[in-house]
Amino acid sequence: MTDILYRWPEAAKFGRRVPKEKFYEHGAVSRNVREKFIAEVQRITWAYKLAESTINLPASPAAPEVQVFTVDAKTDDVGESVLGAIDKAIPFPIIFEIARHRAGQPEVRTVAAHKQLGAGAPKLSAYYSTGWQPGDAERQSLPTAITLPALYAALLQPLTPITARPGEEMSDVADRLATVRRLEREVASLERKLRTEPQLNRKVELRRTLKTKQHELTALVKG
């Protein structure tokens, strides 16, 4: 994961405020998520629209456009359940910038899930995020890309905690990361059991299983 803020193209500026009520007023989300919108979200702005008509990159069904949403937090942060509700309501990939004030100073983080579009509801990976950065931090130019899908993948890559392998699609990276997180949970569980297991033969068996899982995890994390 790399802490990065992008300098979005002026030609792609959209700047339209979206009432947060639009995402929960028709009963499309649970009561719990609705309460989180009310408690956590100050304002939602559809900030930029990266499209063939705005940045002159060819689109595809996988990424017809890429949207940039700024979400101003009421408190310290905005949770993934809120971001997920927004993502599911918008039929395009989204890059979020979460903005907050901490000790009177503006801070921002970039966060996104890989969104796979298809005939049904979009499939979302886990959310990837940078750390919090000063609101006036220097912004970087967009990655070089020749198509919108390639740009979308390049925008997501610095947010992920693992490096894409040569020729690996972002959907494959997302699947690999999901497996990494599952193995991390299994390793943590085995380590806890190992610390409390009183029987020597059982400890040997647990160590063997733990070593196998650790090797699998190392192999998956490597780029």
C-alpha positions in Angstrom: 0.0 0.0 0.0 1.3 3.5 -1.0 0.0 6.7 0.5 -1.0 8.6 -2.6 -3.4 11.4 -3.6 -4.1 11.9 -7.3 -4.3 15.2 -9.1 -7.6 14.6 -11.0 -7.9 16.2 -14.5 -9.7 19.5 -14.6 -11.5 18.3 -17.8 -13.1 15.5 -15.7 -14.4 17.8 -13.0 -18.1 17.1 -12.2 -18.6 18.7 -8.8 -22.2 17.7 -8.1 -23.4 17.3 -4.5 -25.4 14.1 -4.0 -27.9 14.1 -1.1 -26.9 11.2 1.2 -30.6 10.5 1.6 -30.7 9.2 -2.0 -28.8 6.2 -0.8 -31.1 5.1 2.0 -34.5 6.7 1.6 -36.1 4.0 -0.5 -35.3 1.1 1.9 -32.4 -0.2 -0.2 -30.1 -0.4 2.9 -30.6 -1.7 6.4 -31.6 0.4 9.3 -28.1 0.1 10.7 -26.4 1.4 7.5 -29.0 4.2 7.4 -28.0 5.2 10.9 -24.3 5.2 9.9 -25.0 7.5 6.9 -26.7 9.9 9.3 -24.0 9.7 12.0 -20.9 9.5 9.8 -21.5 11.5 6.6 -21.6 15.3 6.4 -21.6 15.6 2.6 -21.1 13.5 -0.6 -19.8 15.1 -3.7 -19.6 13.4 -7.1 -16.3 15.2 -7.8 -14.9 13.8 -11.1 -16.1 11.7 -13.9 -13.2 9.8 -15.7 -14.7 8.9 -19.1 -13.9 8.7 -22.7 -15.6 12.1 -23.2 -13.6 13.8 -20.5 -10.1 12.2 -20.6 -10.1 10.7 -24.1 -9.3 7.1 -23.0 -11.3 4.2 -24.6 -13.9 2.6 -22.3 -15.0 -1.0 -22.1 -17.9 -2.8 -20.4 -15.6 -3.6 -17.5 -15.0 0.1 -16.9 -17.3 2.3 -19.0 -16.4 5.2 -16.6 -14.6 5.7 -13.3 -16.1 8.0 -10.8 -14.4 9.9 -8.0 -16.5 10.7 -4.9 -15.5 12.9 -2.0 -17.2 12.0 1.2 -16.8 14.5 4.1 -16.9 12.8 7.4 -18.9 14.2 10.4 -16.5 12.6 12.8 -13.2 10.6 12.5 -14.1 8.4 9.5 -16.7 6.8 7.2 -17.2 3.1 7.5 -17.1 0.5 4.7 -20.8 -0.3 5.1 -21.6 3.3 4.0 -19.1 3.1 1.1 -20.5 -0.2 0.1 -24.0 1.2 -0.1 -22.8 4.0 -2.4 -20.8 1.6 -4.5 -23.8 -0.7 -5.0 -26.0 2.2 -6.0 -23.7 3.6 -8.7 -23.2 1.3 -11.8 -19.5 2.4 -12.3 -16.2 1.8 -10.5 -15.7 4.5 -7.8 -12.6 5.9 -6.2 -13.4 7.5 -2.8 -11.6 10.3 -1.0 -12.7 10.5 2.6 -12.1 14.0 4.1 -12.0 14.9 7.8 -10.7 17.5 10.2 -8.4 16.3 13.0 -7.2 18.9 15.6 -8.4 21.6 13.2 -6.4 20.3 10.3 -7.8 18.7 7.1 -6.9 15.1 6.4 -7.8 12.8 3.5 -7.4 9.2 2.6 -8.1 7.4 -0.7 -10.1 4.2 -0.6 -11.7 1.9 -3.1 -12.9 -1.7 -3.7 -12.4 -3.4 -7.0 -15.8 -3.5 -8.7 -16.6 -6.1 -11.3 -19.5 -5.2 -13.4 -21.8 -7.8 -15.0 -25.3 -8.7 -15.8 -26.4 -8.7 -12.1 -25.4 -6.7 -9.1 -21.7 -5.5 -9.2 -19.3 -7.7 -7.3 -17.1 -5.8 -4.8 -13.8 -6.9 -3.3 -12.7 -5.8 0.1 -11.9 -2.1 0.5 -8.3 -1.0 0.1 -7.1 2.3 1.5 -4.1 4.6 2.0 -3.3 6.1 5.3 -4.5 9.5 6.4 -2.6 12.4 4.7 -2.6 16.1 5.2 -5.3 17.7 3.1 -2.8 20.0 1.4 -0.4 17.1 0.6 1.2 17.1 -2.9 -1.0 15.3 -5.4 0.5 13.0 -8.1 -0.4 12.9 -11.8 -2.6 10.0 -12.9 -0.8 6.8 -13.9 -0.1 6.4 -17.6 -2.7 4.2 -19.3 -4.1 3.7 -22.8 -7.6 2.6 -21.8 -10.0 3.3 -18.9 -9.8 -0.3 -17.6 -6.0 0.0 -17.5 -6.3 3.3 -15.7 -8.8 1.9 -13.2 -6.4 -1.0 -12.4 -3.4 1.4 -12.1 -5.4 3.7 -9.7 -6.3 0.7 -7.5 -2.8 -0.9 -7.4 -1.1 1.5 -4.9 -4.0 1.0 -2.5 -3.6 -2.8 -2.2 -1.2 -4.3 0.3 0.1 -6.8 -2.2 1.8 -6.2 -5.5 0.3 -7.3 -8.8 2.2 -10.0 -10.6 3.1 -9.5 -14.3 0.0 -9.9 -16.4 -2.3 -10.3 -13.3 -5.7 -8.7 -13.6 -7.1 -6.7 -10.6 -9.8 -9.3 -10.1 -7.1 -11.9 -9.6 -5.3 -9.6 -7.2 -8.5 -9.1 -5.3 -9.1 -12.9 -5.1 -5.5 -13.4 -4.0 -5.8 -10.8 -1.3 -9.0 -12.4 0.0 -7.1 -15.7 0.3 -4.2 -13.9 2.0 -6.6 -12.4 4.6 -8.2 -15.9 5.2 -4.8 -17.4 5.7 -3.8 -14.6 8.1 -6.8 -15.4 10.2 -6.0 -19.1 10.1 -2.4 -18.5 11.1 -3.5 -16.3 14.0 -5.9 -18.9 15.2 -3.2 -21.7 15.0 -0.8 -19.5 17.0 -3.4 -19.0 19.7 -4.1 -22.7 19.9 -0.4 -23.5 20.0 0.2 -21.2 23.0 -2.5 -22.9 25.1 -2.2 -26.5 24.0 -0.9 -28.7 26.9 -0.3 -31.9 24.9 3.1 -32.3 23.3 1.9 -34.5 20.4 -0.9 -32.0 19.6 1.7 -29.1 19.7 3.8 -30.9 17.1 0.8 -31.3 14.9 -0.2 -27.7 15.3 3.3 -26.5 14.5 3.4 -28.6 11.3 0.0 -27.1 10.2 1.1 -23.6 11.1 4.4 -23.9 9.1 2.4 -25.1 6.1 0.0 -22.2 6.3 2.8 -19.7 6.8 4.6 -21.0 3.6 1.3 -20.7 1.7 0.9 -17.1 3.0 4.4 -16.1 2.0 4.0 -17.5 -1.5 0.7 -15.6 -2.0 2.1 -12.3 -0.7 5.1 -12.3 -3.0 4.7 -10.2 -6.2 
